[in-house]
């Protein structure tokens, strides 16, 4: 199996102010940095063979601190960015309600058809995140892969890997500096076949996935309260 260690970045500057942070490139709060240090301790006994992270600074800072001393390189992935909120980036929900009441209603009701003015539609965002799975075809079944991203992409990835549909997206809690673990396996058809991918080509065949851990945060006690989007 290929083991995925899914991590959300520590608390960001916009998160502490309860503002929507999509593609805006902000850093971590002091509390967020403390959260990452606690998570680093939690991961100290975990084998990590490869590291992928969003190319936004709050995710990169988290990834860099988590793998200090391991001699690993980080592959930055634009497809793991948070959703592009366009014109509502940096706004609090109360401000969105005033300026974009229909959009606020879609957000509250979690309408899969919602589109952010000047940004992405929700389903464009999901399709972007799903392309990340192509990178996993490069890994052996024995590999353990650290993925550092944002709450939105991690939920979209979990729904896609588990095959439960994006309507379940809002039901998955993924807190700052949390750890979730998914174990992926070849599809049932692949497990009965010894034929490998041809000439080193990426194997894009579907994989099975088992959720082993969701939103672990117990190690954050005293380091700052995890909070949800």
Secondary structure, DSSP 8 states (H G I E B T S, - for coil): -EEEEEEE---BHHHHTT---SS----B-HHHHHHHHHHHHHHTTS---EEEEESSHHHHHHHHHHTTTS---EEEEGGGS----GGGTT--HHHHHHH-HHHHHHHHHT-TT-B-TTS-BHHHHHHHHHGGGGGGGGS-TT-EEEEEE-HHHHHHHHHHHHT--GGGGGG----TT-EEEEEEEE-HHHHT-----GGG----S-EEEEEEEEEE-GGGTTS------
